[in-house]
Amino acid sequence: MKNFKILIRNATEHDYKSIDFLYRKNYELYHNNIPNDYKKPPTPTLPRGTFLNILEDKNALLLIAESDKKVIGILYAMIEKYEEDDWSQSYNRVSIEEMSVLKDFSRQGIGSKLIKKVETWAKEKGIVDLVVLVHAFNQNAINFYAKNDFKSYSIKMTKKISKK
């Protein structure tokens, strides 16, 4: 599916259904791979009020990747602010909260274009770090972020101690 034009732009209210569809795809993936932690996603997966709050938030960025007026990818990022305490320095960073590209359009540079756009936004805000949480089962995402120069920062591990 090469040779298509991609537009990266800020999301608008009109994009709600397309964004919710991609959110649902992410949460279905989580549910299918970690069913003890994630329920089957509701409809809508992203409540409209939450979506509208994201659009209005000056510390959030919701991007759309579009081809032929069809939403084919999304990236939602937000600024996290940390105050200095006895153990750590104060700092701000941008956290990528959700990212998804339709399967038919994957591995064609769309995700990398979304990352570049969020990097530009972060730099304009004076922020030098991006962070993303990736589930260990999602090797495709791990490989994608590594290809885009993300490095492992920490590893969260779990152990089941009962069958509940």
PyMOL commands that set and color helices and strands:
alter all, ss='L'
color gray80, all
select helices_A, chain A and resi 13-33+48-56+103-105+110-124+139-147
alter helices_A, ss='H'
color red, helices_A
select strands_A, chain A and resi 7-10+60-67+70-82+91-101+130-132
alter strands_A, ss='S'
color yellow, strands_A
deselect
rebuild
show_as cartoon
